[in-house]
Amino acid sequence: MLRVTQKKSLIGRTQRQRQCVKALGLRRIGHTVDLPNNPSTRGLVFKVQHLVDVEVVED
């Protein structure tokens, strides 16, 4: 599992970056979600790595 936390605002970001953050299920700064560790999730995280913090969590 990956624990993803939004750390920066989406103001001034591209539409694509906004859509990636929304697809990850993040809504505001400080919001944290646990997501499965798979290639699609890692791809989304890679696109917005400057906006989020990621840590690997064992189940």
C-alpha positions in Angstrom: 0.0 0.0 0.0 1.0 3.6 -0.6 0.0 6.4 1.7 -0.3 9.6 -0.3 -0.6 13.0 1.2 -1.2 16.2 -0.7 1.3 18.8 0.5 0.9 21.7 -2.0 -2.0 23.6 -3.5 -3.4 23.0 -7.0 -3.7 26.7 -7.7 -1.8 27.5 -10.9 -1.3 23.9 -11.9 -2.1 22.4 -15.2 -5.5 20.7 -15.8 -3.7 17.3 -16.2 -2.1 17.7 -12.8 -5.4 18.6 -11.2 -7.0 15.5 -12.8 -4.2 13.3 -11.5 -4.6 14.5 -7.9 -8.4 14.1 -8.2 -7.9 10.5 -9.5 -5.8 9.8 -6.5 -8.7 10.8 -4.3 -7.0 13.8 -2.7 -9.2 16.9 -2.0 -7.2 19.4 0.0 -3.8 20.1 1.5 -3.0 17.6 4.3 -5.5 15.0 3.0 -4.2 11.5 3.1 -5.3 8.4 1.3 -4.1 4.8 1.2 -3.9 3.3 -2.3 -2.8 0.0 -3.7 0.8 -0.2 -4.8 0.4 -0.9 -8.6 1.7 0.6 -11.8 -1.3 2.8 -12.4 -1.2 4.4 -9.0 2.6 4.8 -9.2 2.1 6.5 -12.6 -0.3 9.0 -11.2 2.0 9.7 -8.3 4.9 10.2 -10.6 3.0 12.9 -12.5 2.4 14.9 -9.4 5.4 14.0 -7.2 6.1 17.6 -6.5 2.6 18.1 -5.0 2.4 15.0 -2.8 4.3 13.0 -0.2 4.4 9.2 -0.6 5.3 6.5 1.9 5.1 2.7 1.6 2.8 1.2 4.2 2.6 -2.5 5.1 -0.9 -3.9 5.5 
